[in-house]
Amino acid sequence: QVQLVESGGEMVQAGGSLRLSCAASDLRFRWLAMGWFRQAPGKEREFVAAISRSGFKLDYVDSVKGRFSISRDNAKNTVFLQMNALKPEDTAVYYCAGGTTTLDYPPSIENDYTYWGQGTQVTVSS
């Protein structure tokens, strides 16, 4: 079982930036596609961004394109989500997820992910 631990969530003003990190417990990380999802109060969890196991393929939900950037450091077993130009509607609990894929691609579907972190709260004030 790969354990994922998120960090970096906090309260920030609109227009600000945050960098979320997700550390994996073991070397299987480098074989996993990694994703970030978020869940706002009263809403379903939604896809935010994903990166393939190679790191060469990325995907984002339209609402964060141009503002968020996902990256990974396989030497540190860590995936990052750089969030810029934050908006109040970005307020949510952000979850890191890892999944095994047959091909090298960034999944956007929850069911493609096996391992999940506990989440980190991001609050953007207006």
C-alpha angles and dihedrals in degrees: 000000000000112000119212124199122190126203140168102067117135143132116291136168122254111277092030131116138237134182117213121200131198118194121199123213100229149014094274084084092086091061094051131091107226131212143179122220131176138203123201122199111284093006136099121257111269137196116257109169142338139193127200121239090258091050091230098103123061136178133189138184109251094246093065101037110126092017106058128051128192122204140160138214108203092186088062097035088234137130123199137203114201109199120193133174090023119201131201088250089064088069108121146106106280119214129197118214137185130200142174114241129191091217130035101263139121110250120217097186121092093221090062090066124081104177125056135183126222095253137245125237120240116187121184116193123205 
